[in-house]
Amino acid sequence: MKNFYMHVGLPRCASTLIEYVFFKPEYDPYQCLIRAGINPLSRLSIDLRRTAELPHITDEMCQQARDHYLPPLLNDDYRGYFVSDESFTAFKDTKGAPTVFADRARFTERFLEGFQPRVILVVRNQVSIVESYYGLHIQNGGTMPFLDYFSQFPVENLDWLPIADAFAAAVGEENLSVVPFDRATYGEAAPYNDFFDALFEIMEVEDRVSLADMPVANQSLDPDLFPAQIRANRELDPESAKKVFMILYETFPKPLGKTMNLLTEDQKKSLRHRFQQSNETLFRRFMPSFDGTSYLPR
């Protein structure tokens, strides 16, 4: 039975980078997959992304996708396939926005029937991801001060354990790999050097490409420049404001590893306490070799 590797997100966890370098022939990771006998299915990934706004993928849609994409894969020379769609775990940064991961987990089970499923979920600590989403808010033309933005943020959707549980129930816990995005979790006991190395290892790709050699993709603006971009978003038309963003982004790139520190210490503690039990279970069940300190109260 052929392996079918499906990266399902989370958003703000290098999903754009993954889609760049694993699906474009000009990048080394794409070539590494090909040499390892894995075919990156970029067209399927694009078609899956088109369902992002749908609350439910129907059985008919699933069967149509299977009929269109899967029969040719059963008789080719590849040992496996790779797709990526962060919208399988995506949520919008506004209260009341629906979550779709349970539906996408059920779709994954149905769609991959006849293949050996290997689902890859990349997670990020709740403090860091809130701040990263604020960077995206500004990038997309937002003008709210951070505290106003945070007061409306759907914090209740930042529990990663139900997402992992849903996909584990769909494909089997042994077929789900959960890896952390955060550098701080990769201590001496971790089985990988970083999340990028984890992708290669999970897909049994012997070749390695350093994350440090990869292009920057969809990285947040340096937080010191947020006030300038907010002013541009308020005073300029959207096209001009976007040009300002690109100038700031390219001329003054965010230093590697720089944290935003937008949340107060009390807010950080509140988030970590809120998800303490869930994060402890997540690490114990799915990531026992990683250092989960940054996910827990300090």
Summary of the structure (lengths in Angstrom):
residues: 298
radius of gyration: 19.4
end to end distance: 45.5
largest distance: 57.3
contacts: 893
relative contact order: 0.16
helix: 52%
strand: 9%
